[in-house]
Amino acid sequence: MATQYPQEDHVSPRLDHLHDTQYFDLAHLAQACGQPPEWILQLLEYEILTARPDHRIHQFFAEDLARAQRAYRLQRDFEASLAAVAMMMDLIDEIQQLRLQIQHHH
């Protein structure tokens, strides 16, 4: 029987106290997202979380937590595959970059 993980909406913990040098390991990131560690590994496989060197493969930072939680919400809300979530995240990232470019030109 598969383990059931909570399907509640996960609110990001306060991230302002996390410094760039502090990180989560795989188990803690998965726990923060309410998902199994295998789901986090799939986020890496689909490049939803940015690639990292092998010696840091299981070090995750506040930005990774925010991206993983966003991916979870997109997957849940749209009943989307991780491939679709990866595409949505790429489009969201591109829109944010374009908005920054527009702001710099005004």
ROMARDREN-825822 format. One record per atom (N, C-alpha, C): residue number from 1; atom name; x, y, z; residue in one letter. Coordinates in Angstrom, 2 decimals. Example, Ala and Ser with C-alpha at 12.3 -4.5 7.8 and 13.67 -1.06 7.14 Angstrom:
! ROMARDREN-825822
+-----+------+---------+---------+---------+------+
: pos : site :    east :   north :      up : code :
+-----+------+---------+---------+---------+------+
:   1 :    N :   13.19 :   -5.69 :    7.80 :    a :
:   1 :   CA :   12.30 :   -4.50 :    7.80 :    a :
:   1 :    C :   13.20 :   -3.30 :    7.80 :    a :
:   2 :    N :   12.85 :   -2.25 :    7.08 :    s :
:   2 :   CA :   13.67 :   -1.06 :    7.14 :    s :
:   2 :    C :   12.90 :    0.03 :    7.87 :    s :
+-----+------+---------+---------+---------+------+
This chain:
! ROMARDREN-825822
+-----+------+---------+---------+---------+------+
: pos : site :    east :   north :      up : code :
+-----+------+---------+---------+---------+------+
:   1 :    N :    0.84 :   -1.17 :    0.00 :    m :
:   1 :   CA :    0.00 :    0.00 :    0.00 :    m :
:   1 :    C :    0.89 :    1.25 :    0.00 :    m :
:   2 :    N :    0.58 :    2.19 :   -0.83 :    a :
:   2 :   CA :    1.37 :    3.41 :   -0.96 :    a :
:   2 :    C :    1.14 :    4.31 :    0.25 :    a :
:   3 :    N :    2.18 :    5.00 :    0.64 :    t :
:   3 :   CA :    2.09 :    5.94 :    1.74 :    t :
:   3 :    C :    1.30 :    7.16 :    1.28 :    t :
:   4 :    N :    0.40 :    7.60 :    2.11 :    q :
:   4 :   CA :   -0.39 :    8.78 :    1.79 :    q :
:   4 :    C :    0.29 :   10.01 :    2.37 :    q :
:   5 :    N :    0.43 :   11.04 :    1.56 :    y :
:   5 :   CA :    1.02 :   12.28 :    2.01 :    y :
:   5 :    C :   -0.06 :   13.34 :    2.03 :    y :
:   6 :    N :    0.04 :   14.30 :    2.92 :    p :
:   6 :   CA :   -1.00 :   15.31 :    3.06 :    p :
:   6 :    C :   -1.24 :   16.06 :    1.75 :    p :
:   7 :    N :   -2.49 :   16.32 :    1.48 :    q :
:   7 :   CA :   -2.87 :   17.05 :    0.28 :    q :
:   7 :    C :   -3.28 :   18.48 :    0.59 :    q :
:   8 :    N :   -2.98 :   18.91 :    1.80 :    e :
:   8 :   CA :   -3.33 :   20.27 :    2.19 :    e :
:   8 :    C :   -2.44 :   21.28 :    1.47 :    e :
:   9 :    N :   -2.87 :   22.52 :    1.49 :    d :
:   9 :   CA :   -2.07 :   23.58 :    0.89 :    d :
:   9 :    C :   -0.91 :   23.88 :    1.84 :    d :
:  10 :    N :    0.29 :   23.82 :    1.32 :    h :
:  10 :   CA :    1.48 :   24.05 :    2.14 :    h :
:  10 :    C :    1.90 :   25.50 :    2.00 :    h :
:  11 :    N :    1.83 :   26.19 :    3.09 :    v :
:  11 :   CA :    2.23 :   27.59 :    3.12 :    v :
:  11 :    C :    3.73 :   27.62 :    3.37 :    v :
:  12 :    N :    4.43 :   28.44 :    2.61 :    s :
:  12 :   CA :    5.87 :   28.54 :    2.78 :    s :
:  12 :    C :    6.19 :   28.96 :    4.20 :    s :
:  13 :    N :    7.13 :   28.26 :    4.83 :    p :
:  13 :   CA :    7.56 :   28.74 :    6.13 :    p :
:  13 :    C :    8.27 :   30.08 :    5.95 :    p :
:  14 :    N :    8.41 :   30.81 :    7.01 :    r :
:  14 :   CA :    9.09 :   32.09 :    6.92 :    r :
:  14 :    C :   10.51 :   31.85 :    6.46 :    r :
:  15 :    N :   10.84 :   32.40 :    5.30 :    l :
:  15 :   CA :   12.15 :   32.16 :    4.70 :    l :
:  15 :    C :   13.12 :   33.30 :    4.97 :    l :
:  16 :    N :   12.63 :   34.39 :    5.56 :    d :
:  16 :   CA :   13.50 :   35.53 :    5.73 :    d :
:  16 :    C :   14.62 :   35.26 :    6.75 :    d :
:  17 :    N :   14.46 :   34.24 :    7.56 :    h :
:  17 :   CA :   15.50 :   33.92 :    8.52 :    h :
:  17 :    C :   16.55 :   32.97 :    7.95 :    h :
:  18 :    N :   16.32 :   32.44 :    6.75 :    l :
:  18 :   CA :   17.29 :   31.55 :    6.12 :    l :
:  18 :    C :   18.34 :   32.38 :    5.38 :    l :
:  19 :    N :   19.56 :   32.03 :    5.57 :    h :
:  19 :   CA :   20.66 :   32.70 :    4.88 :    h :
:  19 :    C :   21.03 :   31.88 :    3.65 :    h :
:  20 :    N :   21.72 :   32.50 :    2.71 :    d :
:  20 :   CA :   22.12 :   31.82 :    1.49 :    d :
:  20 :    C :   22.95 :   30.58 :    1.76 :    d :
:  21 :    N :   23.65 :   30.55 :    2.89 :    t :
:  21 :   CA :   24.53 :   29.42 :    3.16 :    t :
:  21 :    C :   23.82 :   28.29 :    3.89 :    t :
:  22 :    N :   22.61 :   28.51 :    4.39 :    q :
:  22 :   CA :   21.86 :   27.46 :    5.05 :    q :
:  22 :    C :   21.12 :   26.64 :    4.01 :    q :
:  23 :    N :   21.04 :   25.34 :    4.26 :    y :
:  23 :   CA :   20.37 :   24.50 :    3.28 :    y :
:  23 :    C :   19.58 :   23.38 :    3.94 :    y :
:  24 :    N :   18.67 :   22.81 :    3.14 :    f :
:  24 :   CA :   17.88 :   21.65 :    3.53 :    f :
:  24 :    C :   18.53 :   20.43 :    2.91 :    f :
:  25 :    N :   18.41 :   19.29 :    3.56 :    d :
:  25 :   CA :   18.78 :   18.05 :    2.89 :    d :
:  25 :    C :   17.52 :   17.52 :    2.20 :    d :
:  26 :    N :   17.65 :   16.44 :    1.47 :    l :
:  26 :   CA :   16.54 :   15.89 :    0.69 :    l :
:  26 :    C :   15.32 :   15.60 :    1.57 :    l :
:  27 :    N :   15.55 :   14.94 :    2.70 :    a :
:  27 :   CA :   14.43 :   14.55 :    3.57 :    a :
:  27 :    C :   13.69 :   15.77 :    4.11 :    a :
:  28 :    N :   14.43 :   16.81 :    4.51 :    h :
:  28 :   CA :   13.78 :   18.00 :    5.07 :    h :
:  28 :    C :   13.04 :   18.80 :    4.00 :    h :
:  29 :    N :   13.59 :   18.87 :    2.80 :    l :
:  29 :   CA :   12.88 :   19.57 :    1.72 :    l :
:  29 :    C :   11.59 :   18.83 :    1.40 :    l :
:  30 :    N :   11.67 :   17.51 :    1.30 :    a :
:  30 :   CA :   10.47 :   16.72 :    1.02 :    a :
:  30 :    C :    9.42 :   16.92 :    2.11 :    a :
:  31 :    N :    9.86 :   16.90 :    3.35 :    q :
:  31 :   CA :    8.94 :   17.10 :    4.47 :    q :
:  31 :    C :    8.29 :   18.48 :    4.41 :    q :
:  32 :    N :    9.07 :   19.50 :    4.09 :    a :
:  32 :   CA :    8.54 :   20.87 :    4.01 :    a :
:  32 :    C :    7.49 :   20.99 :    2.91 :    a :
:  33 :    N :    7.61 :   20.15 :    1.87 :    c :
:  33 :   CA :    6.65 :   20.17 :    0.76 :    c :
:  33 :    C :    5.51 :   19.17 :    0.96 :    c :
:  34 :    N :    5.61 :   18.34 :    1.98 :    g :
:  34 :   CA :    4.57 :   17.34 :    2.22 :    g :
:  34 :    C :    4.58 :   16.24 :    1.16 :    g :
:  35 :    N :    5.74 :   15.99 :    0.60 :    q :
:  35 :   CA :    5.87 :   15.00 :   -0.48 :    q :
:  35 :    C :    6.98 :   14.01 :   -0.13 :    q :
:  36 :    N :    7.00 :   12.86 :   -0.79 :    p :
:  36 :   CA :    8.09 :   11.90 :   -0.54 :    p :
:  36 :    C :    9.38 :   12.39 :   -1.20 :    p :
:  37 :    N :   10.52 :   11.94 :   -0.71 :    p :
:  37 :   CA :   11.81 :   12.34 :   -1.31 :    p :
:  37 :    C :   11.89 :   12.03 :   -2.81 :    p :
:  38 :    N :   11.25 :   10.95 :   -3.24 :    e :
:  38 :   CA :   11.27 :   10.60 :   -4.66 :    e :
:  38 :    C :   10.66 :   11.70 :   -5.53 :    e :
:  39 :    N :    9.68 :   12.41 :   -4.99 :    w :
:  39 :   CA :    9.05 :   13.50 :   -5.73 :    w :
:  39 :    C :   10.05 :   14.63 :   -5.95 :    w :
:  40 :    N :   10.86 :   14.92 :   -4.92 :    i :
:  40 :   CA :   11.89 :   15.95 :   -5.04 :    i :
:  40 :    C :   12.90 :   15.54 :   -6.10 :    i :
:  41 :    N :   13.28 :   14.27 :   -6.11 :    l :
:  41 :   CA :   14.23 :   13.78 :   -7.12 :    l :
:  41 :    C :   13.65 :   13.93 :   -8.53 :    l :
:  42 :    N :   12.33 :   13.75 :   -8.65 :    q :
:  42 :   CA :   11.69 :   13.96 :   -9.96 :    q :
:  42 :    C :   11.75 :   15.42 :  -10.37 :    q :
:  43 :    N :   11.65 :   16.33 :   -9.40 :    l :
:  43 :   CA :   11.78 :   17.76 :   -9.73 :    l :
:  43 :    C :   13.16 :   18.05 :  -10.31 :    l :
:  44 :    N :   14.17 :   17.39 :   -9.80 :    l :
:  44 :   CA :   15.51 :   17.54 :  -10.37 :    l :
:  44 :    C :   15.57 :   16.94 :  -11.77 :    l :
:  45 :    N :   14.97 :   15.77 :  -11.93 :    e :
:  45 :   CA :   14.98 :   15.08 :  -13.23 :    e :
:  45 :    C :   14.30 :   15.92 :  -14.30 :    e :
:  46 :    N :   13.20 :   16.57 :  -13.95 :    y :
:  46 :   CA :   12.46 :   17.40 :  -14.92 :    y :
:  46 :    C :   13.00 :   18.84 :  -14.98 :    y :
:  47 :    N :   14.09 :   19.09 :  -14.26 :    e :
:  47 :   CA :   14.74 :   20.40 :  -14.22 :    e :
:  47 :    C :   13.83 :   21.51 :  -13.70 :    e :
:  48 :    N :   12.90 :   21.12 :  -12.84 :    i :
:  48 :   CA :   12.08 :   22.10 :  -12.14 :    i :
:  48 :    C :   12.93 :   22.77 :  -11.06 :    i :
:  49 :    N :   13.76 :   21.98 :  -10.42 :    l :
:  49 :   CA :   14.79 :   22.51 :   -9.54 :    l :
:  49 :    C :   16.08 :   22.54 :  -10.33 :    l :
:  50 :    N :   16.86 :   23.57 :  -10.13 :    t :
:  50 :   CA :   18.07 :   23.75 :  -10.92 :    t :
:  50 :    C :   19.08 :   22.64 :  -10.65 :    t :
:  51 :    N :   19.80 :   22.29 :  -11.69 :    a :
:  51 :   CA :   20.84 :   21.27 :  -11.57 :    a :
:  51 :    C :   21.92 :   21.76 :  -10.63 :    a :
:  52 :    N :   22.56 :   20.84 :  -10.02 :    r :
:  52 :   CA :   23.62 :   21.16 :   -9.08 :    r :
:  52 :    C :   24.73 :   20.12 :   -9.22 :    r :
:  53 :    N :   25.93 :   20.45 :   -8.78 :    p :
:  53 :   CA :   27.03 :   19.48 :   -8.87 :    p :
:  53 :    C :   26.73 :   18.23 :   -8.04 :    p :
:  54 :    N :   27.31 :   17.12 :   -8.42 :    d :
:  54 :   CA :   27.07 :   15.86 :   -7.72 :    d :
:  54 :    C :   27.35 :   15.95 :   -6.23 :    d :
:  55 :    N :   28.38 :   16.67 :   -5.83 :    h :
:  55 :   CA :   28.70 :   16.75 :   -4.40 :    h :
:  55 :    C :   27.68 :   17.58 :   -3.61 :    h :
:  56 :    N :   26.79 :   18.29 :   -4.33 :    r :
:  56 :   CA :   25.73 :   19.08 :   -3.68 :    r :
:  56 :    C :   24.34 :   18.64 :   -4.13 :    r :
:  57 :    N :   24.23 :   17.43 :   -4.65 :    i :
:  57 :   CA :   22.97 :   16.98 :   -5.25 :    i :
:  57 :    C :   21.80 :   17.04 :   -4.27 :    i :
:  58 :    N :   22.07 :   16.86 :   -2.98 :    h :
:  58 :   CA :   20.99 :   16.86 :   -2.00 :    h :
:  58 :    C :   21.07 :   18.06 :   -1.05 :    h :
:  59 :    N :   21.62 :   19.16 :   -1.53 :    q :
:  59 :   CA :   21.60 :   20.42 :   -0.77 :    q :
:  59 :    C :   20.62 :   21.35 :   -1.46 :    q :
:  60 :    N :   19.63 :   21.77 :   -0.71 :    f :
:  60 :   CA :   18.58 :   22.62 :   -1.26 :    f :
:  60 :    C :   18.48 :   23.88 :   -0.42 :    f :
:  61 :    N :   18.23 :   25.00 :   -1.08 :    f :
:  61 :   CA :   18.19 :   26.29 :   -0.42 :    f :
:  61 :    C :   16.76 :   26.84 :   -0.42 :    f :
:  62 :    N :   16.56 :   27.99 :    0.19 :    a :
:  62 :   CA :   15.23 :   28.60 :    0.31 :    a :
:  62 :    C :   14.57 :   28.75 :   -1.06 :    a :
:  63 :    N :   15.35 :   29.13 :   -2.07 :    e :
:  63 :   CA :   14.80 :   29.28 :   -3.43 :    e :
:  63 :    C :   14.25 :   27.94 :   -3.94 :    e :
:  64 :    N :   14.95 :   26.85 :   -3.63 :    d :
:  64 :   CA :   14.49 :   25.52 :   -4.05 :    d :
:  64 :    C :   13.17 :   25.17 :   -3.36 :    d :
:  65 :    N :   13.07 :   25.51 :   -2.08 :    l :
:  65 :   CA :   11.82 :   25.25 :   -1.36 :    l :
:  65 :    C :   10.67 :   26.01 :   -2.00 :    l :
:  66 :    N :   10.87 :   27.28 :   -2.31 :    a :
:  66 :   CA :    9.81 :   28.08 :   -2.93 :    a :
:  66 :    C :    9.41 :   27.48 :   -4.29 :    a :
:  67 :    N :   10.39 :   27.07 :   -5.10 :    r :
:  67 :   CA :   10.09 :   26.48 :   -6.42 :    r :
:  67 :    C :    9.36 :   25.14 :   -6.26 :    r :
:  68 :    N :    9.80 :   24.33 :   -5.31 :    a :
:  68 :   CA :    9.16 :   23.03 :   -5.10 :    a :
:  68 :    C :    7.72 :   23.22 :   -4.64 :    a :
:  69 :    N :    7.48 :   24.17 :   -3.76 :    q :
:  69 :   CA :    6.12 :   24.41 :   -3.30 :    q :
:  69 :    C :    5.24 :   24.95 :   -4.43 :    q :
:  70 :    N :    5.81 :   25.80 :   -5.28 :    r :
:  70 :   CA :    5.06 :   26.29 :   -6.44 :    r :
:  70 :    C :    4.74 :   25.13 :   -7.38 :    r :
:  71 :    N :    5.71 :   24.26 :   -7.61 :    a :
:  71 :   CA :    5.49 :   23.09 :   -8.47 :    a :
:  71 :    C :    4.39 :   22.21 :   -7.90 :    a :
:  72 :    N :    4.40 :   22.02 :   -6.59 :    y :
:  72 :   CA :    3.36 :   21.22 :   -5.95 :    y :
:  72 :    C :    1.98 :   21.82 :   -6.19 :    y :
:  73 :    N :    1.88 :   23.13 :   -5.99 :    r :
:  73 :   CA :    0.57 :   23.79 :   -6.19 :    r :
:  73 :    C :    0.11 :   23.69 :   -7.63 :    r :
:  74 :    N :    1.01 :   23.88 :   -8.59 :    l :
:  74 :   CA :    0.63 :   23.77 :  -10.01 :    l :
:  74 :    C :    0.19 :   22.34 :  -10.33 :    l :
:  75 :    N :    0.94 :   21.37 :   -9.83 :    q :
:  75 :   CA :    0.60 :   19.97 :  -10.09 :    q :
:  75 :    C :   -0.76 :   19.64 :   -9.50 :    q :
:  76 :    N :   -1.00 :   20.08 :   -8.28 :    r :
:  76 :   CA :   -2.26 :   19.81 :   -7.60 :    r :
:  76 :    C :   -3.43 :   20.56 :   -8.25 :    r :
:  77 :    N :   -3.27 :   21.87 :   -8.44 :    d :
:  77 :   CA :   -4.38 :   22.70 :   -8.91 :    d :
:  77 :    C :   -4.80 :   22.36 :  -10.34 :    d :
:  78 :    N :   -3.84 :   21.99 :  -11.18 :    f :
:  78 :   CA :   -4.14 :   21.71 :  -12.58 :    f :
:  78 :    C :   -4.11 :   20.22 :  -12.89 :    f :
:  79 :    N :   -3.90 :   19.39 :  -11.85 :    e :
:  79 :   CA :   -3.79 :   17.95 :  -12.03 :    e :
:  79 :    C :   -2.82 :   17.65 :  -13.18 :    e :
:  80 :    N :   -1.68 :   18.33 :  -13.12 :    a :
:  80 :   CA :   -0.71 :   18.30 :  -14.22 :    a :
:  80 :    C :    0.40 :   17.29 :  -13.95 :    a :
:  81 :    N :    0.94 :   16.77 :  -15.03 :    s :
:  81 :   CA :    2.13 :   15.92 :  -14.94 :    s :
:  81 :    C :    3.32 :   16.81 :  -14.61 :    s :
:  82 :    N :    4.41 :   16.21 :  -14.17 :    l :
:  82 :   CA :    5.61 :   17.01 :  -13.89 :    l :
:  82 :    C :    6.19 :   17.60 :  -15.16 :    l :
:  83 :    N :    6.00 :   16.94 :  -16.29 :    a :
:  83 :   CA :    6.45 :   17.52 :  -17.57 :    a :
:  83 :    C :    5.68 :   18.82 :  -17.84 :    a :
:  84 :    N :    4.38 :   18.81 :  -17.59 :    a :
:  84 :   CA :    3.57 :   20.02 :  -17.78 :    a :
:  84 :    C :    3.95 :   21.09 :  -16.76 :    a :
:  85 :    N :    4.19 :   20.68 :  -15.53 :    v :
:  85 :   CA :    4.60 :   21.63 :  -14.49 :    v :
:  85 :    C :    5.93 :   22.28 :  -14.89 :    v :
:  86 :    N :    6.86 :   21.50 :  -15.41 :    a :
:  86 :   CA :    8.16 :   22.05 :  -15.84 :    a :
:  86 :    C :    7.95 :   23.12 :  -16.91 :    a :
:  87 :    N :    7.05 :   22.86 :  -17.85 :    m :
:  87 :   CA :    6.77 :   23.84 :  -18.90 :    m :
:  87 :    C :    6.12 :   25.09 :  -18.30 :    m :
:  88 :    N :    5.18 :   24.91 :  -17.39 :    m :
:  88 :   CA :    4.54 :   26.06 :  -16.75 :    m :
:  88 :    C :    5.56 :   26.90 :  -16.00 :    m :
:  89 :    N :    6.46 :   26.23 :  -15.27 :    m :
:  89 :   CA :    7.47 :   26.95 :  -14.50 :    m :
:  89 :    C :    8.41 :   27.71 :  -15.43 :    m :
:  90 :    N :    8.78 :   27.11 :  -16.56 :    d :
:  90 :   CA :    9.63 :   27.81 :  -17.54 :    d :
:  90 :    C :    8.93 :   29.06 :  -18.05 :    d :
:  91 :    N :    7.64 :   28.94 :  -18.35 :    l :
:  91 :   CA :    6.89 :   30.10 :  -18.84 :    l :
:  91 :    C :    6.76 :   31.19 :  -17.78 :    l :
:  92 :    N :    6.52 :   30.78 :  -16.55 :    i :
:  92 :   CA :    6.43 :   31.75 :  -15.46 :    i :
:  92 :    C :    7.76 :   32.47 :  -15.29 :    i :
:  93 :    N :    8.87 :   31.71 :  -15.34 :    d :
:  93 :   CA :   10.20 :   32.32 :  -15.23 :    d :
:  93 :    C :   10.44 :   33.31 :  -16.36 :    d :
:  94 :    N :   10.05 :   32.93 :  -17.57 :    e :
:  94 :   CA :   10.25 :   33.81 :  -18.72 :    e :
:  94 :    C :    9.44 :   35.09 :  -18.58 :    e :
:  95 :    N :    8.21 :   34.97 :  -18.12 :    i :
:  95 :   CA :    7.37 :   36.16 :  -17.92 :    i :
:  95 :    C :    8.00 :   37.08 :  -16.89 :    i :
:  96 :    N :    8.52 :   36.51 :  -15.81 :    q :
:  96 :   CA :    9.15 :   37.33 :  -14.78 :    q :
:  96 :    C :   10.38 :   38.05 :  -15.33 :    q :
:  97 :    N :   11.17 :   37.37 :  -16.15 :    q :
:  97 :   CA :   12.34 :   38.00 :  -16.75 :    q :
:  97 :    C :   11.94 :   39.12 :  -17.69 :    q :
:  98 :    N :   10.90 :   38.91 :  -18.48 :    l :
:  98 :   CA :   10.43 :   39.94 :  -19.40 :    l :
:  98 :    C :    9.90 :   41.15 :  -18.63 :    l :
:  99 :    N :    9.20 :   40.92 :  -17.53 :    r :
:  99 :   CA :    8.72 :   42.03 :  -16.72 :    r :
:  99 :    C :    9.87 :   42.85 :  -16.16 :    r :
: 100 :    N :   10.93 :   42.17 :  -15.73 :    l :
: 100 :   CA :   12.11 :   42.89 :  -15.23 :    l :
: 100 :    C :   12.75 :   43.72 :  -16.33 :    l :
: 101 :    N :   12.82 :   43.17 :  -17.53 :    q :
: 101 :   CA :   13.39 :   43.91 :  -18.66 :    q :
: 101 :    C :   12.56 :   45.15 :  -18.97 :    q :
: 102 :    N :   11.25 :   45.02 :  -18.93 :    i :
: 102 :   CA :   10.37 :   46.14 :  -19.20 :    i :
: 102 :    C :   10.54 :   47.22 :  -18.13 :    i :
: 103 :    N :   10.65 :   46.81 :  -16.89 :    q :
: 103 :   CA :   10.84 :   47.77 :  -15.79 :    q :
: 103 :    C :   12.15 :   48.53 :  -15.95 :    q :
: 104 :    N :   13.18 :   47.87 :  -16.43 :    h :
: 104 :   CA :   14.47 :   48.53 :  -16.61 :    h :
: 104 :    C :   14.46 :   49.52 :  -17.77 :    h :
: 105 :    N :   13.56 :   49.32 :  -18.72 :    h :
: 105 :   CA :   13.48 :   50.23 :  -19.88 :    h :
: 105 :    C :   12.59 :   51.43 :  -19.62 :    h :
: 106 :    N :   11.89 :   51.42 :  -18.51 :    h :
: 106 :   CA :   11.00 :   52.56 :  -18.22 :    h :
: 106 :    C :   11.61 :   53.43 :  -17.20 :    h :
+-----+------+---------+---------+---------+------+
